Amino acid sequence: MVQPSIEVRLSATATTTLCSHCGERCEPDEEFCCQGCETVYELLQSSGMGGYYELESTPGVSQKRHSQEDLSYLNDESVIRRLVEFQDNRQTHITFQVPSIHCSSCIWLLEHLPRLNAGIMSSRVDFPNRTVAVRFNHAEVSLADVVRLLRKIGYEPTLSLASEGVGKREQTLPQRRQWMKLGLAAFAFGNVMLFSLPEYFAPELLDDTLRSVFTTLNILLSLPVLLYSASDYITGAWQSLKQRYVTLDVPIALGIIALYAQSVWDVTSGHGPGYFDSFTGLIFFLLTGKAVQSHTYNALSFNRTYEAYFPLAVHRLEQDRLVSGAVAHLKPGDHLFIRNMELVPCDSLLESETCEVDFSFVTGESTPVRKMKGDVIYAGGRIIGTAASLIVTRATSQSYLTRLWNRDSVSEDGSRSVMGIADRISPYFTSVVMVIAAVSTTIWFTIDPAKAPMVLASVLIIACPCALAMAAPFTLSAVRRHLGRHFFYTKNTLVVEQLSRIRTVLFDKTGTLTDASATVRFSGEPLSELEKERIHAVLRNTTHPLGQRFDAWLNVQTRLQADTYLEEKGNGIRAWVEGRDILMGSFSWLSHCGVIGMPAQAPSSSSVIYLAFDGHYRGVAEIRHSVRNGLSPMLQKMRYDGYEMHVVSGDSSREEQAMMAGLPDIASVRFDQSPEDKLTIVQNMKMHTKVAMIGDGLNDGAALRAAHAGIAVTDDIHAFTPASDAILKGNELTKLPAFLGFTKRAMFVIYAAYGLSFAYNVVGLSFAVQGLLTPIISAILMPVSSITIIAFTTGATWLTAKSKGL
């Protein structure tokens, strides 16, 4: 059933009808402005999405300008490959740039695309960037069909085949509009001031005709400022009120409208020339302040790109040599060598004969997919088993990887997040300001009616929770920058908050408390050069620290490749090289595999690799690690700071006594712990305290994910661990007390910034209600307060970092 159309009375005898979908004018007695709007309306109603029209009366986008461009090119596989971010045998992922996204209704509709087409699996809107990320089943719906659907409902995406990605050029349009609005306000302000000068300096020389001309020109110049330059504030206030939510735009819009209405009233009633100079100046300085804030934010923003935090590296093949380089510098045609459990950083073609890829980081489905030579492997896949050689086809931005990493953000205690304090306070803050404005304006009407509108506008403009809203994000972003300088990379600002609350720390042992250097002693039948080459062909696939130490000790190079490679977490490796079955791993695992000739007893060291060829025992490599330099002072400092520390390790318990003797500050040490055991320990401790798990990410991924903060320690910058909330370079581990103390101090900086913001508002309001501030001065002070908070949080964070030695 079609809802009654909206009638707007133009005169006593004529009415015009507005489209029930988009609100544009219709022909007499018509419900919709065009066939397209009627089709979209009926589509939404038939899909059970009529609630879309309850969000706003006419929230849709007009279909009159519906594009008729042929989309057959979107069925071309080469075009699809350049546009999509991921595609397997079932689903496709793509992010569209949609410039027409403008309000909450747009977000609601675009995030309900699966209800309009069952082939669409999910859709998520990024409002600030005007993008929508869509996952769809390409067996049920094609890319062209998805684009047609977006067009049909009025949200035509911008498609670009440029190498930099979709719609990059369109992202500057909001900025252009903002500058156009500022330019119009500046033009009007300058001319209104010019026409107002005679009224200021020689009103007695103006005759009625000239005064009428100047005031008329002022009205005409101010009208586009109201309708265009100030439109963001007015439409924003209207949208929030319709949602029954009070935002910052509400008092600003009220002040703008009040000042303009009073000015028009003064002119039409003959009481005076009005306040058009103050009105246009107010809009000009508001927009200038917004531009300055935006520029300052861009200059100080620390959340720009992924590489600003985690310079993920990759191995490139150059003339049969492995060369390490940053992912940000990869270009199409580069040859990559990706080992077991390493991420594929860019869309690539498989150069090896075959490989297994786990796309759970992208799709959430952990079943490995077999790829053959020439197949496309999308960024975010993880190589499983034998290392793979790849050829880069598209240099994917690292921001795509960080978006995947951030998809499952820490949400523990999210309700207590300082990031959300401003959002929770803002409605009450704004409501109180509006009450103060109403009371002060009423009082001034009894004292000096001519001054009342100025007081109203000043009070509504000067009171600004912008500074309050900026305190937390700027402080936490600054903290992330300082941590990143010391190779401690956090997933997002919420991780910083979680770190500030940690009271208990669990450490893994190998690769975490022990350093990268190690001595290796091989016991058993001496290995021939060919056997060493075969072992190297196996170990070059692994990222496990013990395997890498053993491989470094072998010190050989070879062109041999592992024909089959299987690595079992916590147990060992099984591979076939030139037809030889090679087993390397723990004593219990090789015994379980039926290896003949195993020694009766394992050696005292727990860091060992047993080796077997074709089911026969060949020897054991004992890898003796030393604890990291400075570890004991670090643990003493952490105990002094009140942290409770534990060690949970998968190594043999034979080292437990020595560990406890060497590290007396550890509360408990648990060895022989499987990944499942570590997960259980973390879950149990979380019931009583705030827990951080610190490990290498290889055998403790589940525990890292379960902890309030999971920190992956790595000596290999190529080993990115998606399960973690933060990644720490191994030789920086001893700075952990400084890192944790820094995050705690940062919370005090945020609360101090909140206090400074409240003080500004109290002082500003006290002057405004006394009529001592004009709207223009208020408009100037509003961005100044925000910039002051930015400067304070940045400076205070820098001093705090310096006090912690960071």
N, C-alpha and C positions, 0 to 999 in steps of 0.2 A: 504494500500500500504506500503510495507516494504521499509524503508529508505535505501539508498546505504550504504553498509558496508564500514568500514574504512580500507584503505590499508596502510600498512607500508612497505616502500622499504628497503629490506635487502641488495640487491646487484643490479648490472645492469641487472641481468637476472631473479631474483626471487622476489616475493612479498609474504607477508603473510597477511591474512585477520583477522581482529578483529571482535568479536561478536558485533552485533548492539545493544545488550541489556546490556551485562556486560563488554565487552571490552577484554575478553580473546581470545586467538588464536583459529581460526577455521581451519577446513580442507580446502584445496584449493577449490575455487569456492563455498564455503558455506557461508551463511549469518549469521548463528548462531552456537555457539560452541556445543549446544546440543538441544534436542527436548524441554526440559523444558524452556530454554530461549526464543525459538520461541513461545511457548504457552503463556508465560507471555507477550511477546511483542504484540501478537495478541489480548490478553485479554484487555490490556490497550488501544490499538487502537480502538477496537470495543466498549469500554466503553466511548469513547470520551476523553480519558486521554493521548493522544499523546503528550500533552504539557510537560509531564514528561521528555521526551527526549530532550526538549529544555532547561531544567535547566542545563544539562550536556550532553556531547556527548554519554557516555556510563555509565549512573548512576546506572544501575541495579546490582543485586547480582547474581553470577553464580548459575545455577540450577544443575550443575554437581554433587554437594554434597547434592542434595535434599534428605532429610531423608525419608525413607520408613517405619518408625515406625508405627505400628498399633495404631490407635487412638480410637478403640472401647471402651477403658476404660473410655473415656470422656463422654460416654453416661450413665455411672453409676451415679445414683442420689447421692450416698454418696460421690463420687469423686467430682462431680459438687459442692456440698455443701461446700466442703473443699477449693475449688479454688475460687469461686465467692465471690464478696463483697456484692452483693444484687441481689435478684430475687423475682419477684412477678408473677402474672398470665399473664403478658405480656412481661416484659423486664428483661434482665440480665445485670449486671455490673461486669466487670472483668478487672484487670490490669495485662498486660503481661510484663515480662522482655524480652527485645529484644536486645541482645548484638550487633547485626550487624548494628544497627542505627549508622550512621557515618557522615551524611552531610545533607544539606538542601533538597536535592532530596528525601532522606529517609523520612524526616518529611512531605514533600509535599505529597508523595504517601500514607503514613500511615494515614494521616489526611483526605484522600479522599477515605477511604475504603467503605463508603456508596455508592459511585458511582460504585464500583465493585460488591457489593451485596446489594440489596435493603433491606434485612433483618437487616443490620447493621444500627443503628440509628445515632451513632456518634462515633468518635475516636479522641483522643487527645494525643499528644506526649509530654512527659517530657524528653527533650534531655539530660540534665545533668545526669539523672538517667537511661537513656536508657529504658524507659518504655512507653507503649501505653495503655491508658485507653479506653476500648471499651464498648459501650452500644448496645445491639442487641435484636431484637424481637425473642424470642426462639420458637415462633410458626412458624416462617418462616426460621430460620437458627439455627442450633445447635452449641453448643460450639465446637464440633469436626470440624464442617464446617468452623468456624471462624479460628481455628488453621490451617486447611488445606489451607485456603485462604492465610494466612500469610506465610505459607511454600511455596505456589505456587509462590508468588511474591518475594520470597527470604529473608523473614524476619521471620525465624523460632523462635518462642518464647521458652524461657526456662521455663518449667513447673516443679514445686516442690510441693510435698504434705507435706512438712515440716510445722510444726505448726507456724513457724515464718513468713510464707508467701512465695510468688512466687519469685524464683530466687535470694534469698538473697546471696547465695554463689557466684553468678556470678558478683555481684556488685564490687568485688575486682579485677576483671581482668584488667580494665584500669590502676589501681595502679600497678599491677604486671608488665604490659608492660612498664610503666614509669620507674620503678626501673631497668628493664632489659636494657632499653635504656641508663639510667644513668650509669649502670655498664659497658656497652660496651664502652661508652665515656671515663670512668675513665681508663679502661684497655688500650685503644688506646692512651690516653693522656700520661699515664705513660711510655709506651713503646716508643712513638714518642719522648718524652723528652730524654729518654735514648739514642736513636739512634742519637739525635741531639747534645748531649754533646760534642763529638769530634769536631763538626763544631764550637761550641762556644769557646772551650778552646785551641784546638790545630789543627786548620784547615791545617796548613802547614805539619802536619804529615800524613794526609790522602792522599792516592793515588787515582787515578781516579776510579779504580775498587771498592775499599772499599766505596768511596763516592757514587758511583752508586748503590751499594747494599743497603746502608742506606737510600738513597732517594727513592729507589724502595719500600723498606719495609715501609717507611713513607706513600707513596701513597696508598699501599695496606691496611695499618692499618686505614688510614683516610677515605677510600671509604665506608666501612660499617657505619662509623659514619655519613657520609653525607646521605647515603641511608636509614639508619634505625634510628639512634639516633636523627637526625635532621628532620626526615620525617614529624613530626607534624607541624613544622613551614613552611616547603615547601608546603605540601599539603594544609595546611590552607590558605596560600597566594594564591595558584593557584585557590582554590575554591572561594575565595572572589573576585579575579580578574575576574573570569568567571561570577560572579554575578554583575560585575561592581561596586564593593564596596571595598574600601581600609580599611583593618584592620591592627592591630599591627603586624600581621604575615608577612605582605608584606615587610616592611623595614628590619626586622630581616632576612627573607629568602634571600633578595637581598644581605645583608652583608655577610651571610654565603656562598652563591654561588660565590660572587665576591672574597672572600678571598681564597676559594678553587681553583677557576679557575686561579687566579693569581699565586697561588703556583704551580699548574700543569704546567702553562706556563713557569714559571721561570726554572723549572726542565727540561722540554722538550727542551727549547730554549738554555739551558746552561747558563742562567743569574745568577743562584744561587740555593740554596737548598729549596727555597720556605718558606712558613709560616705554615707548617703543625703542628708545635707545638702550634702556636697561634690558628690555626683552631680547633684542637681537644680540646685545653683548653677553647676556646670560647664556644663550644657545652657543654663541661663538666660543666662549671660554669653557663651557661644558665639553664641547667637541674637541677643543684644543687639549683640554685635560685628558680626555680619553685617548687622543693620539699620543700625547706625551707618555701616559701610562703604558700604552701599547708598545711604544718604542723602548721605554725603560725595561719593560718585561722581556722584550726580545733580546735586549742587550744583556740582561742578567739571567735570563731563563736558562736553567741547567738541564732541562728535560727535552733537549732538542733531538738528538739521534742516538741510536743504539751504540754506535761506535764511541760516543762521548763517555760511555760508562764501561763497556766491556769490549776491548779491541780483539774480538774473536779472530784467531789466526787459522791458517789452513796450510797444508803441505801441497806445494805445486811441484810437478815433475818438469825438470829442465835438463835435457840431455842426460836422461837416466839418473839424475841426481835429485834428491828431495830438498826443496828450498822452502823455508817457512816465510809466509807473507800474510798481510792483513786481508781479511775478507773484503774490506772496503775498497781495496785496490784491484780486485779481480775484474777481468774483462772477458768478453766472449772469445773463445778459442783457447783459453788457458787450460792446461791439463792438471787435474787434481788427483791426489792420492788420499783416499778416505779410509781410515782403519775401522776395525770393529768397534761399535758403539759410538762412533763419531758422527756428528750431524753433517748432512749435505748443505752447504751454505747458500748455494745458488742453483737455479734450474740448470740441469746438465743432461748430457747424453752419456749413456754407459759405454765405456770403451773396453772394459773387461768382457769376457765371454758371458758371465752371469754373476749375479749377486742377490742377496736377500736384503730387503729394506723394510724397516719398521716405521710406519707413518703415524704412530700413536700421538706424536707431538703435534701433528696437524689435524688428524681426524678423531683421535681418541680410541681408535681400534688398534689393538696391539698385535694382531696376527701379521707376521712378516709376509711381504709380497715378493715373489721371485721376479726379477727383471733380467732380460736378455740383452745382448749387445745391440746398441742402437736405440734402446728404449729411453724415454724421457724419465728422469728422476727429479722430482720437484724439491725445492728448498724446504728444509724442515724434516726430511726423511733421515733415518738413522741406519747406517750400514750395520748389518748383523752377520757375523761370521767373517769370511774371507774379505780382506781389504779390496777396494774397488778403485779402478782408474776411471776418471770422468773427464768430459770435455764441457767447459762452461758454455751455455747457450745464451743466458741472460743474467747479467750482473744484478742479482736481487739486492735491494736495499736492506741493510741490517735492521731497519725499522720493522720490516716484516717479521724477522725472527724475534724481536723484542715484543711485538704484538702477540705472537704465539706464546712466548714465555710468560707474558703478563695476563694471559687469558684466564688462568685459574689463580687469581690473586689471593693473597692472604686475607681471610675474612674474620679470623678469630677476634673477638672483642671489637668488631667493626663499629658497634654502636657507641663505643667510648672514644672513637678516633677524634683527635684534635682537628683533623681535616673537616669533620662534620659539625664542629661546635658553632662556627659562623653560620652555617645553614640553619641550624636549630634556633639560634638566637635572632637571626635576621627578621623573621616575621614579627616577633614580639618587639624588637627594637624599633622597627618601622611603625608599628601600631602606636607605641608610646610617643614617637616623634609626631605622628599625626594628631594625637590628642593634645600635645603641647602646642602644636601649631594652631589648632582650633581655639584653645583657651586663650593663647596670647593674641590671636587675631581679634577675638571677641572683645577682649579688654581694650585693645588699641582702637577699635571702632567707637568705644565710648570716650577715648582720650583724643584721638586724632584720626578720624575716618580716612583721610587722604593717605595716611601712612600705613594703614592696616594691610593693604595688599602687598606692600613691600616687605613688611614683617613676615607675612605668611610665606611669601616666596623665599625669603632669607632663611627662615627656620626649616622649611622643607628641603632646601638645597644644602645647607651647611651640615645637617646631620647625615652622615654617610657611613654605612657599615662596610664600604669598600676596603678600607684599611684593615678592618677586622677580618674580612674574608681573605686578605692577602697574607696575613701573618704566618699561618701554618704552611701553605704551599711554598712560599718563598724560603722560609727557614729550612724546611725539610729538603727542598731542592738544593739549597746551598750545602746542607749536610752531605747529600749524595755526591756533590761535586768534590768536596774535601775527601770523602772516603774513596772516591774513584781515583783521586791523585795518588793514593797509597794502595792501589790495586785491590780495593774492596768494593765490589760492584753489587748494588742492590737492585732487586726487581722493580720496586716502586717506592713511593714515599711511605706507604703503610708499613713496609718492612722496617723502615727506620723507627717508626713508633713501636713496633713489636720488640725490636732490639732494646729499646729504652726500658722495657718492663721485665727483661729476662732476669731470673734469679738462679736458675740451675743450668749448668752447661754439661752436655755429654760429648765426649771426644771418642772418635775412632782412633785406632793406633797407627797401623801401617799407612804411610802416605799423609798422615795428619800430624801426629806427634813426632814421627820420625821424618828425617829430611831425605832429600833426593839422592844424596851420596850414599854409597854402600860398598862394602867389600864382599867379594864373591869367592867362595872356596868350593871347588867341585871335587867330590869324592866318588870314585868308581873307575871303570875302565876308561882310559884316555880316549878322547873324541878325535876322529880324523877331521881333516879340513872339509871333506865333503859332508860329513855328519854335522859339522858346525854350520855349514851353509844351509843344510836342510832345516836345522833348528831355527836359524835366522829367518828362513822363509816362512816359518810358522809364527815366530815372535814379532815379526814386523807388522802383524795384523792386530796386535793387542795394545790396549792402553793401560793395562794393569801395571802398577809400579814394580812389582816383583819381576814380571816378565820383561819389562823394559830394562831393569838392572841386569838381568841375566843376558839379555841381548847385547847390551853395551859391553859386557865382559867378553862375549864371544869375539867382538871386533872383526867381523867379516862382512863382505859384500857379496851378493849373488844375484843372478837373474832368475833363480828358481822361484816358482810360485806354489803356494799351497793349493792343491786341487780341491780339497774339501777342508773346511775349517769349522770347528764347533767349540764354543767357549761356554762352559757352565759356571755361572757366578758362584764363587766360594769354593769351587772344586778344582777346575783346571781346564786344559785345552786338549782337544783331540783333532788331529789333522792328518791328511795324506799328502805326501810330497814324493813325486816320482814313484808312486806305488808303495812307498813305505808308510806304515801306520805309526804315527808318533803321538805318544801320550806324555803330557807334562801337567803336574798338579800336586795335590796333597797326598800324603801317605795313605789315608783311608780311601780316597777316590781310586787311586791306582790299584789298591788291593781289591776294591769292589769290582774293578774292571777285569780282574783275573790275571794281573801281570805276574809273570813267573820270575822267581828269584828275588822277591822283595826282602829287604832286611827284616830281621825279627823285631827290631825296635827302632822307632824314629829317633833322630838326634835331638839333643837338648834344645836347639834353636827352633823357634816356631816359624821363622821366615825361610821356608825351604821349598824347592821345586824338585820333585822326583821325576825322573826321565826314563822312558821306556821306548824301545824300537820294536815294532812287530810283536808286542806282547811280552817282551823280555826286558827285565830291569837293566839299565845301563849306568845309573848313578844318581847322585843327588847334589843339587847346588844349594849351599847354605849362604843365605844373603843376610849379612849382619849390618843392620841399620844402627845409626846413632840418633839419639833424640836431637831435635832441632836446637841450635845454639840459642841460648836465652830462654829456653822453655821453663826451667826451674824458677827464675825470677818472675816470669810471666804468671805462673801458677800462684806464687806467693802473693803477688799484687792482686790477683783475682780473689784469693781467699781473704786478703785484707779488706777488699771492697765488698765482701759479704756474699760472694758467689759460692754455690755448692757445686763441686766438680766430680764427674765420674768418667771412667773409661769403659767403653763397651767395644770388644774386639772379636773378630772371627778367628784370631790366631790361637795357637795352643796355650793352654793354661800353665805350661812349664815356665813361662816368663813372668807369671803373675807376681811371684815373690820378689824378683829383681825389680819389677816395675814399681811395686809399692815402696821398696827401699829407696829407689832413685827419685821418686816423686811423692814425697810424704804429704803434699798438700792435696792429693787426690782423695776424695771421700771413700770411693770404692772402685775396684777393678773387676770387670767380668770378662773372662775369655771364653773361647769356644761358643761364641754367640752367632747364630745364623741371622740372615737378614730379617726373618720373621721374629726372632727373639729381640732384636734391636727395636723393631716396630712396637712390640708389646711393652718393652721397657719405657719407651717414649710415651705411649698412650697411658700407661699407669701413672707416670710422673706428672703428666699434664693435669691430672685430677687435683693435684695439690699445689702446683707451682708453675711458673712460666719457664718453659724449657726451650733451650737452643741445642740443636744437634749439629755437630761439626764433624764432617767426614769427607772422604774422597769422592763420594757420589757413585762409586762402582757397585758396591755390595750393600749400600745403606740408603738407596734412593727412597724406599718406602718410609724409613725413619726420618729422613730429611723433610719429606713432604708432610709428615704427621706433626712434626714439632711446630711450636709457635713461630720459630725462625729456624730454617734449615740452611746451613752455610756449607757450601762445597769448597774444600781446600784442594787446590791443584798446583802442581809444579809444571804442568803442561798447558799452555794457554790454548792449545787446540781442543782440549777436553771440556766442552761446554755441557753442563749438567742441568737439563730443564727441570728436574725434580726439586731443585733448590730455590730458596728465596734470595740467596746472595752467593756470590762467588768470590773467594779470597785467594790471592796468590800465596803459595806455600811459604815463601821466605818472609811474608808479612804477618804470619800468624802470631808472632810474639807481640804485636801491637794490639792484640785483641782487647786487653783491658782499656787501652786508650780509645779504641773504637766504641766500645760499650759505654764508657764514661762520657764520651762525646755526645752520643745519642741522648743520654739522660740530661746533660746540660742543655741540649738543644730544646728540650721540652720547656725548660725555664725561660729560654729566650722567647719562645712562642707566647707563654703566659705574660711575660713582660711586655711584648708587643700588643697583646690584648689590652693590658692596662693602659698603655700609651694611647691606643685607639679610643678607649672609653674616655680618657682624660681630655683628648682633643674634642670629642663630641660634647662633653659637659661644658667646657670652656666656650666652645663655639656657640652652643645653644644659649648660654647665659648672655652673650653679647647680642645674639640675634633677637631674642625675645624683648630686649630693651630697645630695639630699633637702632642699634649702633652699627649694624652691618647692612650693606645693600646686597641685592641678589648677585650683582657682578662680583663683588668681593667674595661672597659665599661660593660662587662658581669657581673662582680662582683658588680658594683655600681647599676645596674638595679634592682635586688631584694632588695638591701639595701634601695633604695629609697622607694620601696613598703612597706617594713617592718617599715621604719621610719614613713610613713603615718599612718600605722596601730597603731603604738605606740602612735603617736601624737593624733589621733582621740580618741583612748581608754583613754589616760591620760586626755585629755582636757574634754572629756565627764564626766569622773569621778570627776574632779574638779568642773565642772558646776553642776553636781548633788549634790555634797557636799555643794556648795554655796546656793543651793535651799533647803537644809535640807533633801535630798533624799538619 
